[in-house]
């Protein structure tokens, strides 16, 4: 307990200097953060997760409390957490948790470097700093190793697609020039054809694909979104309508359905390596 007689500002500064108590009941509404918690050794203290959490496998046995747009506040409160990991945009939820005097860890999607920064910050907050620092350093080393491997290679101009309508070239969403997917693509030895769009995602038309003329079209999704086996060739054939695009003409439309790519968590170096192997198979034989 801090007893202050030097004024409000001094009291606040003294309080800020005190380490937060090590949480014993953690709820995570962010799949990437859930993976981080387990990877740094805080998994046994996680008591609930979001409805989208699938990894590590043991989280499927935990209660789920909704997700980004539909958090179940009553259930969260009933589980008596002492730390809740939330998205930065969940302002209403954060307000309700503050009223209940429940601490939050504010998570925000950003670039590749922010993943290891978040791991370190989460480790400090949960009392697992040594393990978090070790994990973050290993990820940084692995990413540096990938960069070194692809550095001398020719970088293909790549369209990184993470969403479109099934069996159609409509509703195409691609990586813009900021964010972890863009950073992973560059680390893996590709050049993002939409690097000039300074947003994380862009909805594009077939006319824009024709104009950009990518050497590679790389489609990525979560593993549970993979095309059924019988649809894979049909989905490839959809791109044949753009036969003048080098990626289509040279049969370099690639599918990578891999959670390690689309979840910005502790497996991100593995996801980046998978991307690098797809772009530069000759370098990883």
KABELGI-V268798 format. One line per field, one symbol per residue. ss: DSSP state (A for helix, B for strand, O for the rest). psi: psi as a letter, one per 30 degrees, with the letter a starting at -180 (. if undefined). A space follows every 10 residues. Layout:
ss = ???
psi = ???
This chain:
ss = OOOOOOOAAA AAAAAAAOOO OOOOOBBBOO AAAAAAAAAO OOAAABBBBO OOOOOOAAAA AOBBOOOOOO OOAAAAAAOO OOBBBBBOOO AAAAAAAAAO OOOBBBBOOO OAAAAAAAAA AAAAAAOOAA AAAAAAAAAA AAAAAAAAAA OOOOOBBBBB BBBOOOOOOO OBBBBOOOOA AAAAAAAOOB BBOOOOOOOO BBBBOAAAAA AAOOOBBBBB BOAAAOOOAA AAAAAAAAAA AAOOOAAAAO OOBBBBBOAA AAOOOOOAAA AAAAAAAAAO AAAAO
psi = kkkkggleee eeeeeffkkk kjkfjkkkgj eeeeeeeefg ggefgkflal ffkfklefff flkkhabefh kjeeeeeffh lgkkklkffi eeeeeeeeeg hkklkjkkkb aeffeeeeee eeeeefghee eeeeeeeeee eeeeeeeeef eflkjkkkjj kgklkkhlhl hkklkaglle eeeeeeefhl kjfhffjhle kkklleeeee efhkfkjjkk lleggkkkef feeeeefeff fhffkeeeeg hhjkkjjjff efjiafgeee eeeeeeeeei fffg.
